[in-house]
Amino acid sequence: MGFFHAISYGFKHFADFSGRASRSEFWWWFLFSIIIGLLSLIPVIGWLLAIIMFLPNLSMQVRRLHDTGRSGWYWLLAFIPLIGFICLLVFYLQDSKPGENEYGPNPKGIGNAAPAA
């Protein structure tokens, strides 16, 4: 998945907490969030962008956790100083679980069951 496709998909599914997000989708979205974060150095625009980006960022992180076979509730680890950040970073860096899991099919299509004929 490319940069612009990941951004488009992220905004189209800004409140979708089901399904899975591939590593490339997540990291392209992360890069976009950093670029937006640089714009937020302007005070008034910063608050507006933080409000606009909160839900899409959260849903992308939850879908990424789903892709690694974890519940979205693991996102709450972010509230544990340093250790939570390190745990989440390790989870986000892991490859997709092959095949389908309880959150849906593999976004890369690897290991998914063939459709019934």
C-alpha positions as CSV (number, residue, x, y, z in Angstrom):
1,M,0.0,0.0,0.0
2,G,1.3,3.4,-0.9
3,F,1.4,6.7,1.0
4,F,-1.7,8.3,-0.6
5,H,-3.7,5.1,-0.7
6,A,-3.0,4.7,3.1
7,I,-4.1,8.3,3.8
8,S,-7.3,7.9,1.7
9,Y,-8.1,4.6,3.4
10,G,-7.4,6.0,6.8
11,F,-9.9,8.8,6.4
12,K,-12.5,6.6,4.7
13,H,-12.4,4.3,7.7
14,F,-11.8,6.9,10.3
15,A,-14.3,5.5,12.8
16,D,-14.0,1.8,11.8
17,F,-12.5,-0.1,14.7
18,S,-13.1,-3.5,13.1
19,G,-10.8,-5.2,10.6
20,R,-7.1,-5.2,10.2
21,A,-4.4,-2.7,9.1
22,S,-1.2,-3.9,7.4
23,R,2.2,-2.6,8.6
24,S,2.6,-0.5,5.5
25,E,-0.8,1.1,5.9
26,F,-0.1,1.9,9.5
27,W,3.4,3.3,9.0
28,W,2.4,5.4,6.0
29,W,-0.4,6.8,8.2
30,F,2.1,7.4,11.0
31,L,4.3,9.4,8.7
32,F,1.3,11.4,7.6
33,S,0.4,12.1,11.3
34,I,3.9,13.3,11.9
35,I,3.7,15.7,9.0
36,I,0.3,17.0,10.3
37,G,1.9,17.2,13.7
38,L,4.5,19.6,12.4
39,L,1.7,21.9,11.2
40,S,0.2,21.8,14.6
41,L,3.1,24.0,15.9
42,I,0.8,26.9,14.9
43,P,-1.4,27.3,18.0
44,V,-4.9,27.6,16.7
45,I,-4.4,25.1,13.8
46,G,-2.7,22.7,16.3
47,W,-5.8,22.2,18.4
48,L,-8.0,21.9,15.4
49,L,-5.8,19.3,13.8
50,A,-5.4,17.4,17.1
51,I,-9.2,17.1,17.4
52,I,-9.6,16.1,13.7
53,M,-6.8,13.5,13.8
54,F,-7.7,11.8,17.2
55,L,-10.3,9.4,16.0
56,P,-8.5,8.3,12.7
57,N,-5.3,7.8,14.6
58,L,-7.0,5.7,17.3
59,S,-8.9,3.5,14.7
60,M,-5.7,2.9,12.7
61,Q,-3.8,1.8,15.9
62,V,-6.7,-0.5,16.9
63,R,-6.8,-2.1,13.4
64,R,-3.0,-2.5,13.5
65,L,-3.3,-4.3,16.9
66,H,-6.0,-6.5,15.4
67,D,-3.6,-7.4,12.5
68,T,-1.1,-8.7,15.1
69,G,-3.9,-10.8,16.7
70,R,-4.4,-8.5,19.7
71,S,-7.4,-6.7,21.1
72,G,-7.7,-3.0,20.5
73,W,-7.8,-2.6,24.2
74,Y,-4.0,-3.1,24.2
75,W,-4.0,0.6,23.1
76,L,-4.5,1.5,26.7
77,L,-0.9,0.5,27.3
78,A,0.0,3.9,26.0
79,F,-0.9,5.3,29.4
80,I,1.9,3.4,31.1
81,P,5.0,5.7,30.8
82,L,7.8,4.3,28.7
83,I,7.0,0.6,29.1
84,G,3.6,1.0,27.4
85,F,5.2,2.9,24.5
86,I,7.9,0.2,24.0
87,C,5.3,-2.6,24.1
88,L,3.1,-0.9,21.6
89,L,6.1,-0.1,19.3
90,V,7.0,-3.8,19.4
91,F,3.4,-4.8,18.6
92,Y,3.2,-2.3,15.7
93,L,6.5,-3.5,14.2
94,Q,5.4,-7.2,14.1
95,D,4.2,-8.8,10.9
96,S,0.6,-9.7,10.3
97,K,-0.7,-12.9,11.6
98,P,-1.1,-15.2,8.6
99,G,-4.6,-16.1,7.5
100,E,-7.8,-14.9,9.0
101,N,-8.1,-14.2,12.7
102,E,-11.2,-13.1,14.7
103,Y,-10.8,-9.5,13.3
104,G,-10.9,-10.4,9.7
105,P,-8.9,-11.6,6.7
106,N,-5.2,-10.8,6.4
107,P,-4.9,-7.4,4.6
108,K,-2.0,-8.8,2.6
109,G,-4.1,-11.7,1.4
110,I,-1.5,-14.2,2.7
111,G,-2.9,-17.4,4.2
112,N,-6.5,-16.5,3.6
113,A,-8.8,-19.4,2.7
114,A,-9.6,-19.7,-0.9
115,P,-13.2,-18.7,-1.7
116,A,-15.6,-21.7,-2.1
117,A,-16.4,-22.5,-5.7
